[in-house]
Amino acid sequence: MVNQPIEEEPLVFGGRTFSAAELELMRGVASEFAALGLTEISRTVCELLEWKRPNGGLKNLECRQLLERLCARGLLSLPELRTTKPRGPQPVRQTVRSDPQPEMGRSAGQYEPLRLQLLTGEDAGDGALFREYLDRYHYQHYRVPFGAHLRYLVRSERCPEQVLACLLWTSPAWKLAERDRWIGWSAAQRAGNLQFIVNHGRFLILPWVRVKGLASKILSHCIRRVPADWEKRYGYRPLLLETLVDGERFRGTCYQASNWIHLGRTQGRGRMDRYHQAQGTPKELYVYPLCRHVQQRLITAVPPAYREPPEVIPPPSV
């Protein structure tokens, strides 16, 4: 492929604006390190451009997607992927662990205290169970989350071996007309501060768990728990939660009972549809402010940026 000239107009992607010089740097890295593969190219670009999360982690996934998009537009060349497994989403292997269980009833209060288990890379077994449950019982199935995210299994202290629900919190939708109108920010303000919003991407109460009021209780726990967990993992505290509810399937009762604000209906485009091409099902949009004057805070907040930890000066030797 012959690379096209780099466009002079800066490119906005993932909340960051890339200049023509930075795009030229990406092209140079892709050419110079082609033998190393896409993963190492992505890591190198992130390090050179200091494209990091506030906690210092490299934005590898975002960078890789950007490089693939630039390659598709003919702006740079990437090495062919090593075909160790088929392209695209991999099927989730189902096991007996996710088989239906006996029905669980009674009232929500009888399952208190609830325990939200935050999954990490060390929780391989529970992570696999999380994927199985979502893929088997959620109408949208399981998809690998893109960018920043948190995964939870919900259990009760009274029956800790039983999973009651699964929750996934992710990076927000790039553009939602009703949300952006409610906040009142400009495109530039949105690009800088969008990461202060966290999206409730999946909420699955397992089908045999038929406990009235449990969903709103779980949401109440999440409102208290998610901001602190997000800050601990990613280095900044979110200001707003959002979610999209399929009105043809659900009434959003648990969000209403938990005092989420209904902002209206989306136009049915995908979360990352910046070019108005994808057509999906319109969703009901709900938000939950995590602070007072949240619109003003989202407009004026300083975008979170990674800062090197202060140098530790060792004490003088005696």
N, C-alpha and C positions, 0 to 999 in steps of 0.2 A: 504494500500500500504506500502511495506517495502522500506524505503529510501535507495537509493544507496549511497556508500561512496562518499563524496565530492571530486571532482577532484583536484589534486594538481596544475594543470595548471590554471592560472588566466583566468577569463572570461571577455570579452569586450562586453559591452552593452550600447547603448545610449551615446557613447562618453566617457564612464568611464570604467576603468579596476577594477574588483573586485577580491580580493585575496581569497585564499581558506578559510582564517580565516573569512573574511566578509561573504562568502557564508555559512559558519558554523553558523555565527550569525543569518543570515536570517532563517536558519532551526530551530534554537532555538526559535526565536521570533514566527515563524509560529506554533510551537508546544505549546509554553507557552500561547499564546494568541488566540488559536484556537476558543475559545468560543465567541470572540469579532467580528469575521467576517473578511473577506478579506480586506475591506476598512481600518479598524483600524490596521490590521497587516501591510498593505502597509505604512500607515502614521508613524507607529512606526519604521519600518525599515528605512524610509527616515530620520527621526529625529536622530536615533542612528548613521547612517552613514553620516549624514549631506549632504544628496543628495538633493541639492537645486539648484534653478535657481539663476542667479546673482542678481535678485531682492529680494531673500529671500524666495520665494514660494517653497514649497515641490514639488518634481517631482513624484507626486502620480501616474499619468497615466503610466509613464515609469516604475515605480517600480512595479506596479500591473502586467504589461505585463511580466516583468522579472520573477516575482514570479510564474505566470502561466506557463511560459516556463520551469522553473526549476521543477515545479510540473509535467509537462508532461514528463520530462526526468527522473522522479523518484528520484530526488535529495532532495525533501522535500514534505511535505503533507500540503494541504490547506483545510479549511472547505468547505463544500458544499455550493454553492450559494443559498441564499434564493430566491425561485422562485416567486417573486412578479410580474414579467412580462416575456414574452418569451425571450429566449436567442437570441443574434444576433442583427443586425441593426433593429431599430424600424421604421415602415413605417411613412412617413411624411404625416400628415393630410392636405389635400388640402382644401382651402376655396375660397370664391368668391374674396378675396383680391388679389389672384394671377391670376385671369382670364385675358385673353387677352384684351388689351386696343386698342383704335384707333391708327392707324399708326402715328408715329412721324417722320417727315422728315426734310428738310432744311439742312443748313450747320452746321458743328461743332461749328464754331465761334458764331453762334446765340444762343448756349446753354451756352456760357461762362457768368459769371464764374461758373465753376463746383465746387461742394461741395462733398468731400469724408467724409461720416459719419462713423466713427469708432464705431463699435458695442461693447457694454460691457454687462456684466451680468444684468445691470439695464434696458437694451433695450429689454425687453421680447417680445413686440409686433413686433418690427422691426426685432428681431432675428428670430422669427417664420416666418415672411415674407421672410427673406433671405433664410431660409431652403426650404420654399415652392417654391420659384423661381428656386433655383438650382435643386431641385428634379424634378420639372415639365418641365424645359426648357433646362437644361444642359445635354449633351449626356451621361455624366458619373454620372449624378444624384447627390444627396447629400450624403455625408458620414461624420460622426463625425470626425473632425480633431484630429489627434494624436499629443500630445506635444504642443509646443509653436505655436501660430497662431494669426493672425489678420483677422477680417472680416470687409468688407466695403460695404455700399450701396452708389451708386453714384447718385447724384441729380444735378439739375441745379438751381441756384438762381432765374432764371426767371420763373421756374415752380417747386417750391420746393416740391409740393405734389406728383410729378411723380418720380418714380425710373427709372433710365436709365440703370444701370448695377450693377452687384454684383461681388465682388472680394474676394478671399481667399488667404492669404499668410501663409505658414506653414514651419515647419522644413524641411530641404533639404533631397534629396535622399541620402541614406547611401553611395552608391558607384556608380559612373558613370565613365566608363573608359575614355571617351573623356574629361570630365571635369577634372578628376584627372590627366590625362596626361598633359592637358593644364596648370594646376597649378604647377605640378611637385613635389607634396609633397609625403612623405612616408606614409605608413599605420598608423604609430603612430602619425604623424603630422595631418593626416586627422581626426583621432579619437579625437584628442584634440581640433582642431579648426574648425571642420565641422559646429559648431553652428554659425559661422560667416557668413554662407550662408543662405539665405532665399529663399524658393521656391514659385513661383507663381502657386498655385495648382488649382485654378478655376478662370476663367474669362468669365463671361456671360454678354453680351449685350442683353437685352430683345428683343425677335424676332420682336416686333412691332416698335422698335427703329431703323430706317433705316437712319442713319446720317453718311455720308461719312467723314472719318477722325476722328470720335469720339474715336475709340479705341486707336489710337496713342496719342491723347490728354489726355485720361485717364491715359495711361501708363506714360506720362511725369509728370503728377501730382503725380502719385505713387512714381516715382523715388525720388521726393523731399519730399514726406510725410512719406513713410513707414519706412525709417531708423530712423527718430526721434521718431515715434510712437513705433517702436520695442524697442528702447533704453529706452523709458519712461516706458514701460510695463515690460521689461525683464532685464533691467539694463546694457545692452551693445549694441553697435552699429554694425550692420552687415556691411560686406565689399563687398559682392557680391550677386546679385540676379540671380536666375536661373529659367528656365521654360522648360517644355516638351510639344511640339506641335505635335499633331497627323497629320502627313503629308498627310494621306489619306483623311482627312476632311478639313484641313486648310493649307493655304500657309505661314502663319507666317508673313504676310505683315505688320501688325501693329508693330511687334517687330523689323522688319527690318527698318521701318520708324522711330522708336524711338532709333535707333543706338545700338540695342542689337547685340551681336556677335554670329554668328552661328558656333557651334563647331563640328557639325556632327550629326550622328544618333546613338541612343542607341541600345542595344541588345534586348530590349523588356522585360526585367525582371522588377518585381515590385520595388517600391521605397525602400522597406525594405528586398529585397531578397538577403540575404548574402550567401545562400547556393546553388545558381545557379539552383534552382528547378522550379521556376515559369516562364512560357513563356507567354508573352503578345505581344502587338503590338509595334514594334519599333517606337520611337518618335524622332523628331528633337529637338536637344538641343540648347538652346540659353542662354547666360549669359549677365549680365550688371554689369561692375565694378563700385563700388561706391567710389573708391579712386584711386590714381595713384599707379603704381607698385603693383597691387592687388595680383599677384601671390606671390611675396616676402612677402607681408604683411600677407597673409594667412599661409605661411610657418613659419614665425618667430613670429607671434602674441602670446601673453601670453593668454592661455585659460581663458575666463571670469570665475571668481569665486565669490561666495557670500562672502561679507565681512560685519561683524557686524558694525553697525553705531557707531561712536565714542561716548563714554560715556559723557553724559551731566552733568557737575558738577554744582549743584545749587549755586547761589550766597550766600555768608554768610548772615545769618540773622542779622538784625540790632537791 
